[in-house]
Amino acid sequence: MLEARKSVLLKLLKDPDSRVREAAAQSIDKIEAKSELEPLIEALKKGDKLARLRAVYGLDIIDSDANIDALIQATSDKEPDVRAAAVKILGKKSNPKALTALVARLKDEDRAVKIVVIEALGNFSDTKIVDLLIKILDVKDIELLVASINSLGKIGVQKVENVLLALSAHSHPGIRAAVAVALGNIKD
């Protein structure tokens, strides 16, 4: 059945109409991506660190619920690099299904993973996320602060204006610069 679809799509790649060729090419990409999903999920479960990292990045190009589920599982990997890569891709995809897993990673023991999580949360406009990011502004870690300010700026809701204004007098120039950018992104 799959081979019959591929055969028809390959013929449609030679259609005189460019719209048909484009649609056929997109369909072939989808079919090939789906056929690659199982080996990627298997590599996430049984591969070494490098194989798991490759699998996470491979899942980035596949749009399906199965890949979101696999990426969510990868946020709990034993290796911080794999967790961070999965978090980054889930943030890029902005799938609401991933929010719970991303929020849970805010408690990750690895500081770099926390930073990536905070950055990823900036791709979601959920008001609960804004509240979580505002709470992070109480930490002393400059990189966590900057990541949180950047994410709040990406979300750009009016609710954060007063918090950002208060941080504009911070002693660290990186914080002040992040605040300046964030303030410019607030939607009226």
C-alpha positions as CSV (number, residue, x, y, z in Angstrom):
1,M,0.0,0.0,0.0
2,L,2.8,2.4,1.0
3,E,4.7,1.5,-2.1
4,A,1.7,2.2,-4.3
5,R,1.4,5.7,-2.8
6,K,5.0,6.4,-3.3
7,S,4.8,5.2,-6.9
8,V,1.9,7.6,-7.7
9,L,3.6,10.5,-5.9
10,L,6.9,9.9,-7.8
11,K,4.9,10.1,-11.1
12,L,3.2,13.3,-9.8
13,L,6.6,14.9,-9.3
14,K,6.8,15.0,-13.2
15,D,3.4,16.7,-13.5
16,P,3.4,19.8,-15.7
17,D,1.7,21.9,-13.0
18,S,4.1,23.2,-10.3
19,R,1.4,23.0,-7.6
20,V,1.0,19.3,-8.2
21,R,4.8,18.7,-8.1
22,E,5.0,20.7,-4.9
23,A,2.2,18.8,-3.2
24,A,3.7,15.5,-4.3
25,A,7.1,16.5,-2.9
26,Q,5.6,17.5,0.4
27,S,3.7,14.2,0.6
28,I,6.8,12.2,-0.2
29,D,8.6,14.1,2.6
30,K,5.8,13.2,5.1
31,I,5.8,9.6,4.2
32,E,9.6,9.3,4.4
33,A,9.6,11.2,7.7
34,K,7.0,8.8,9.2
35,S,9.0,5.8,8.1
36,E,12.0,7.2,9.9
37,L,10.1,7.8,13.2
38,E,10.4,4.3,14.6
39,P,14.1,4.0,14.3
40,L,14.5,7.4,15.9
41,I,12.3,6.4,18.8
42,E,14.2,3.2,19.2
43,A,17.5,5.1,19.2
44,L,16.2,7.4,21.9
45,K,15.4,4.3,24.0
46,K,18.5,2.2,23.4
47,G,21.2,4.3,21.8
48,D,24.3,5.8,23.3
49,K,24.4,9.6,24.1
50,L,25.3,10.6,20.5
51,A,22.7,8.3,19.0
52,R,20.1,9.8,21.3
53,L,21.1,13.3,20.4
54,R,20.9,12.5,16.7
55,A,17.5,11.0,17.3
56,V,16.2,14.1,19.1
57,Y,17.4,16.3,16.2
58,G,15.9,13.9,13.7
59,L,12.6,14.2,15.5
60,D,12.7,17.9,14.9
61,I,11.8,17.5,11.2
62,I,8.9,15.1,11.8
63,D,5.4,16.6,12.6
64,S,3.4,14.1,14.5
65,D,2.0,13.4,17.9
66,A,4.4,10.5,18.2
67,N,7.4,12.6,17.8
68,I,6.1,15.1,20.4
69,D,5.7,12.2,22.9
70,A,9.2,10.9,22.1
71,L,10.6,14.4,22.6
72,I,8.7,14.7,25.9
73,Q,10.3,11.5,27.1
74,A,13.7,12.7,26.1
75,T,13.3,15.7,28.4
76,S,13.9,13.1,31.2
77,D,17.0,11.6,29.6
78,K,20.0,10.9,31.9
79,E,22.2,13.2,29.8
80,P,21.8,16.9,30.2
81,D,22.7,17.5,26.5
82,V,19.9,15.2,25.3
83,R,17.4,16.9,27.8
84,A,18.4,20.3,26.6
85,A,18.1,19.4,22.9
86,A,14.7,17.9,23.4
87,V,13.6,21.0,25.4
88,K,14.8,23.3,22.7
89,I,12.9,21.5,20.0
90,L,9.7,21.2,22.0
91,G,10.0,25.0,22.6
92,K,10.4,25.6,18.9
93,K,7.4,23.5,18.1
94,S,5.3,25.3,20.8
95,N,3.0,22.3,21.2
96,P,0.9,22.8,24.3
97,K,1.1,19.0,25.0
98,A,4.7,19.6,26.0
99,L,4.1,22.4,28.6
100,T,3.9,20.1,31.6
101,A,7.2,18.4,30.8
102,L,8.9,21.7,30.1
103,V,7.7,23.2,33.4
104,A,8.9,20.1,35.2
105,R,12.4,20.7,33.8
106,L,12.6,24.1,35.5
107,K,13.7,22.0,38.5
108,D,16.4,20.2,36.5
109,E,19.7,19.9,38.4
110,D,21.6,21.1,35.3
111,R,21.8,24.9,35.0
112,A,22.2,24.8,31.2
113,V,19.0,22.8,30.9
114,K,17.2,25.3,33.1
115,I,18.3,28.1,30.8
116,V,17.1,26.3,27.7
117,V,13.8,25.5,29.4
118,I,13.3,29.2,30.3
119,E,14.1,30.2,26.7
120,A,11.7,27.5,25.3
121,L,8.9,28.7,27.6
122,G,9.1,32.1,25.8
123,N,7.5,30.4,22.8
124,F,4.2,29.9,24.7
125,S,1.7,32.6,25.6
126,D,0.0,30.8,28.4
127,T,-0.5,33.2,31.4
128,K,0.7,30.5,33.8
129,I,4.0,30.5,32.0
130,V,4.3,34.3,32.5
131,D,3.7,33.8,36.2
132,L,6.5,31.1,36.4
133,L,8.9,33.3,34.5
134,I,8.2,36.3,36.8
135,K,9.0,34.0,39.8
136,I,12.4,33.2,38.2
137,L,13.3,36.9,38.3
138,D,13.9,36.5,42.0
139,V,17.0,34.3,41.5
140,K,20.6,35.7,41.7
141,D,21.9,33.8,38.6
142,I,22.4,36.4,35.9
143,E,22.0,34.0,33.0
144,L,18.7,32.6,34.4
145,L,17.5,36.2,34.9
146,V,18.4,37.2,31.3
147,A,16.8,34.1,29.9
148,S,13.6,34.8,31.9
149,I,13.5,38.5,30.8
150,N,14.1,37.5,27.2
151,S,11.2,35.0,27.3
152,L,8.9,37.5,29.0
153,G,9.8,39.9,26.2
154,K,9.0,37.3,23.6
155,I,5.6,36.7,25.1
156,G,5.2,40.4,25.3
157,V,2.2,40.7,27.6
158,Q,1.4,44.0,29.3
159,K,1.3,42.2,32.7
160,V,5.2,42.2,32.9
161,E,5.8,45.9,32.2
162,N,6.1,47.0,35.9
163,V,8.4,44.0,36.7
164,L,10.6,44.9,33.8
165,L,10.6,48.6,34.7
166,A,11.8,47.7,38.2
167,L,14.7,45.7,36.7
168,S,15.8,48.5,34.4
169,A,17.9,49.8,37.3
170,H,19.7,46.5,37.9
171,S,23.4,46.7,38.5
172,H,24.3,44.2,35.8
173,P,24.4,45.7,32.2
174,G,23.2,42.3,30.7
175,I,20.0,42.5,32.7
176,R,19.4,46.1,31.7
177,A,20.0,45.3,28.1
178,A,17.6,42.4,28.2
179,V,15.0,44.6,29.9
180,A,15.4,47.2,27.2
181,V,14.7,44.6,24.5
182,A,11.8,43.1,26.4
183,L,10.2,46.5,27.0
184,G,10.2,47.1,23.3
185,N,8.3,43.9,22.7
186,I,5.4,44.5,25.0
187,K,2.1,44.6,23.1
188,D,-0.2,47.5,23.9
